[in-house]
Amino acid sequence: MNASVITRRHFGLGALTSLGLGVTRAGAQGFAGLSDSAQGFAHVMPGKVFSFPADHGPHPDFRIEWWYVTANLSGPDGIAYGMQWTLFRQAMAPGGEREGWANQQVWMAHAAVTGAEFHRTSQTFARGGIGQAGVETQPFRAWIDSWQMRGLDGMNAQTVAPLELTASARDFSYALHLDASTPLVLQGDGGYIRKSNGEQATYYYSQPFFTVRGRIGVDDKPVDVTGQAWLDREWSSQLLAPDQTGWDWFALHFKSGEKLMLYRLRQRDGSPYLSGNWISPDGRGRQIAPSDIELTPRGSVEIERHTLPVRWHLAIPSLALAIDCVPLNPRAWMGTSIPYWEGPISFHGSHEGVGYLELTGY
C-alpha cells in the first residue's frame, strides 16, 4: 500500500467524498497526503518552545494533527477491555482559515471498544467552520458532534487533567473520567521527533500517566471499569517519506510504573526507521538508540486479505528488557475508510504490563 493512503495515528485518513471535497480513494494521497509536498503549509522545525494550554488546541497552519487516546481497562471481575477515542484535523488547502462552509478544515473521529470476544468501532466526519467539530483551549474541549474530550473544573494545563471522555454509537458507548498528577511528556528532542532520515518530522507530546474510571456499554450492557490511558498529540505538514510504507506503534504501561513509546516505520528497502522513548514514573524520558531496539514479529492473523503481525517479541538490551506482546483480541480491525489494526495488548517476560499496538500499511 502506498504510504500516502495509510491511516491514522499518527497520521490521518482519507476517502472524503461523502463531504463533497473531491477526494477519492484512487486519488487519495489519503486524508493527509502523508508524503505529499508541504508547500504552503507550516514546517516542523527543531527548537520549538511548547506553551500550554495553547498547544492543546489546533494548529491550522499545519496540514494535519490529532488528539488520540487509548486505554487499557478492566471490569470488577478482572475482565480486560480496550478503548480508543481519536479526533483528526486535516487542512485541505493552506492559507488563513475561511468562514463557514468555505472553511478548509475537515474533521474526522474514530471510537472503539474492544474485548476478547468483540471489537466495536465507529467513524464520523465533520466540516470545519460551522461548529460541528473543533478544539477550544479555555476551557478545554475537543468535540465532533456529541463525542467529546472535555476539561473538568480545575484542569491543569501541564497534566491535561482531569478530563471527561465520551462517545456513543449504535452498539457501544463509554463515559470515562481521566486524571493524572505527572506532567505531560515531550517526545523526541523536546517535542520534535523525526519520522525519517530526511525532513519528515512532527511535534509530539504525550500524557501516558492517566488513571481512568468510568463506564463502558456494549449492546446496552454497562460495565464499570478502571485502568490506564495514554494521550498522544501530534501535528505536522509532512509525516512520511515517499519510500515509507507503514508503521508498527507500541504504547506500553509497565507494572513497575515505567512507560514505553516505540515505533517502527517500514521502508521499501527493508531497513526500518526506529524510535523509542523509555519514560520513568516521574515523567523523565530516555531516548533509545535505534541500534538498541530489537522488534520481531512472532505471529500473524489474516483479516480481509491483510496479513497482520499481531504478536511481537521486543528487546532493548541496554534496559535488560525482553518481552513478548500478545493481543487481547487478534481481530481488532478498524474497518474505517482506510482500514488498520489497533487494539489492546499485554506483555510478559523480563517485564509485565499492558498497552496498545497499532499496525498500518499491511
N, C-alpha and C positions, 0 to 999 in steps of 0.2 A: 504494500500500500504506500502511496506517495506520502511523504511527511506532511504535506500541506492539507491532507484530509484526515489527519489523525485527530482524535478528540482530546480535549479536556484540560485536566488539572492545570494541569498545569497548562491546559492550553486551549481551550475553546472548542466550538462545534459548528457544523455547517448545515447546508440544505435549508435555507430560509425562504424558500419560495412561498410558503404559507403567509409570509408577511409582505409579499409583493416587492421584495427587494432585488429581484433579478439575479439571485444567487442560486445556481443549480448544483446538483450533485456532480454532474460531469465537469462543470466549470469550477467547482469548489476548490479554491485554494482554501476550502473549508470555512469554518466560522472564524477564521482569524488570519488566513494566509500565512501559515506558520513560518514558511521560509520565503515569503514574498519580500520584495524590496520594501523598506520602511520609509521611502521618500515622502516627505511632507509631515511625517509624524515625529514626535519627540524621541530621542535616543537615550538608552540606558548607559550611563557613564559611571565609573567608579568615583567614590568620594562623596556620594550624596549624604547629606545630613537629614535624617528622618525627624519628622515632627508629628507628635500625636496630641490631639486626636485628628489633625488634618489628614495624615496619611492613612487613616482608617477609611477615608472617603474616596470618591472616584478621582481618576487622573485622566480626563478626557483628551489630553494632548497625546496620550499613548494609545496604541491601537487596541490592545486587549488587556483585561485584568479579571481577577476572580476573588471571591470570598468563599472559602472552601472548608467545610467542617466534616470530619469523620469521628465516629465514636464507637468504642467497644463497651458494650453494656451487658448486664446480667439481671435476671429477674430474681424474686425472692427464693425461688427453688434452685438457683445457680445456673439456670439455662442461659446460654450465651446468645447475644444478638449484636447486630451492627446497624449503624445509622449513617446516612450521608445527606448533607444539605449543601448545595452549591449554587452560587449566583455568578454568572458571567456577564461582563460588559464588552461589547465589540463596537468600535467606531468603523463605520462603513466608508468613511472618507475623512481626510484630515481637515483641519481648519476649526475656526470658532464654532461653538455649538449653536445650532439653528433652533428656531422656535417651533413649538407644536409638532405637527406631523412631518415637518421638514427636518426635524432633528435626525442626525445621522447615527445616533447611538441605538444599538439593538441589545436587548437583554434576554438572557436565557437562564433557566434554572433546572436542576436535577434534584430529585429527592429519592431516597431508597431506605428500606428496612430489610434486614437480612437475618434469617435464622438457619439452622442446619438443614431444614426441610423446605424453605421457601426463600424467595428473593423478589420483593415487590419494588417497582420503580415507577416514577412519573417524571414527565418533562413538560415545561411550559415556556412560552416565548412572550415578549412584550416589546413594544416600540418605545423609545425614549421620547421625552418632551411632552408627554400627556399625563404624567403622574401615575402610570400603571406599574412602573418599576423604578428603582433608583436606590441611592445610598445617601443618607444625611449623617453628619458627624455630631451635631449638638442639638438635641440628644441623638445618640447614635441609633440609626435604623437602616437596615438593608432589607428590601422587600421586592416581591413581584406578586401582584395580586394579593392573595391572603397569606402567602408564605412570607415569613419574616424572621430576621435575627435582630433583636431589639435590646438596646442597653437598658438595664433597670436602674432605679434610683441609686445614686452613689457610684455609678460605673467609673472605674479607674481607667484612664486612657492608656496607662502603661501596662496594665494587665489585661485589658479588653474584657473586663468583668465587673459585675455579674451581667449575664446575658440571658435572654429568653429566646428559644429557638422553636419555631413551629412550622409544620407543613401538613397537608392532608391531600389524599387522593381517593379514588373510588374504593380501594381495598386496603388502605393503611393510613395511619396518621401518627404524629408524635407532637408532644409538647414537653420541652426539656428546659431545665434550669442549669446554666453553666457558671461555674465560679473558679477563680484562681487567685493565688496570692503571690506567685512568682512572676516577675515581669516577662514580657514577650521576648522572643529570641530573634536577633538579626542573623539570617543565614548568609553563608559565604563570607565575603570580605566586607563586614559592616553593612550587610544587606544587599550587596552587589554580588550576584552569583552567575558564573559563566555557564553556558549551555553547550559550548563547542570550543574548538581550538581557534575559531575565527572571532567575529564580533558579536555573535549572538549571546545575549545575557538578559537577566531580569533583575528587578528589585524584588526582594523576597524576605518576608518575615513570618514567623510562626508564633502561635501560643500553644505549646504542646502539653501544658500543665492543667488544663481544665479538669475539674471534677464535675460529674453530672448526676442529677437526679431528676426524675420526672416519670412520664408515662408514654408508652407506645401502644398503638392499637393495630391489630391485624384481623381483618374480617370482623370488625366490630367487637373484638375480644381485647379488652385493655389489660396491660401488664405494667406494673410499677417496676422501674428499672433504676439502677445506679451504674456508674462506671467512669471512664476516662474519655476525654475528647481532645482533638487536635485541630486547630485552625491554621490554615495556610492562606497568606495574602501575597499575590504576585501581580506585577504589571510590567508590560514591555510593548515593543512595537514589532520586534522580530525575534522569535524564540528558537527556531531550529535552523540549522544549516541545510542546504539543499541535499546533502548526502546522508542525512539522518532520517531513519525510517520509523522510529517509535521509541518508547521507553518503558522501563520497569521501575516502579517507585515504591519505596517502603517508608512507613512511619511507625516506629516501634516504641512501645511503653514497656520498660523493664520492671520486674518486681522490685528490684533494688532502688528504683526511683529515677534511673537514668532514662534518656530518650535517644533515639537514633533516627535521623533523616538520611536516606540514602537513595540514589537513583542511578540507573544505567541508561544512557541514551545510545541506542543501537545505530551503528553506521554501516553503510553499504560495503565497506571494505572489510567488515568483520571485527574491527577494533572498537570496542565500546568506549564511550566517554563517561567516566565515573566521577561521582561526587558524593561526599558524606560528611555529616556533622554529628559528633558524639556530644550530647548535652548532659551536663551534670545536674543533680537535683536542685541546685541553686540557680540554674539557668545559664551557666557558663558553657560556651561551645568550644569544641576542639575539632578543627578541620582534619579530615582523614585523607592521607595521600592516596591517590588512585592506585598506586602500586601496592598498597596495603589492603586493598579490598578484593576479596575472592567471592564471586557471586555465581553460583552454579545451579541451573535448573535440575530438578530431581524427579519431576512427574508432571504430566500434562493432561488436559481434558479437551475433548472435541465439542465445540458448540457452534452450530450454524456454519459449518465448514471452516471454522477457525481452530487452529491448534494452539492452546494457551498453556504456558508453563506456570501452573498454579502452586507447585511445591518447589521449594528452593533450599539450598544449603548456602549459608552466609558465614564467612570467616574474615576476621580482622586480626591478624597475628599480634600487632602491637598492643591490642587490648585483651589478648588471650580469649578472644571471642570466637566460638564455633557453634552455630545454631542451625536447626532445621525448622523451616517455616511451613505450616500446613494451613489450608483454608478451612474456615468454618463451613462454608458451602462452596464446593468446587464450581458450581454453576451460577456464580454471582455475576451474571452477564447483564450489562447495561444496554438494553436494546433500544437505544435512543437514535437520534438522527444519524449519527455516525457512531456505531457501537464500540464498546470497550468493556473490559473486565475490571471490576472493583469490588472488593469485599474484605471482611474482617479475617484476620489470621491469628494463629497462636504459634509460639515457638518454644523449643526446648533444646537442651544441650548444655553448654557451659553456662548459659543464662536462660531464664524463662520469662515469659510475658505474653503480651498480645499486641496487635497493631492492625494496620491496614496495608493492602497491596493494590497497586493499580498497574494494569497492563494495556498498552495501546499499540496499534500498528501491526497486529498479527493477522 
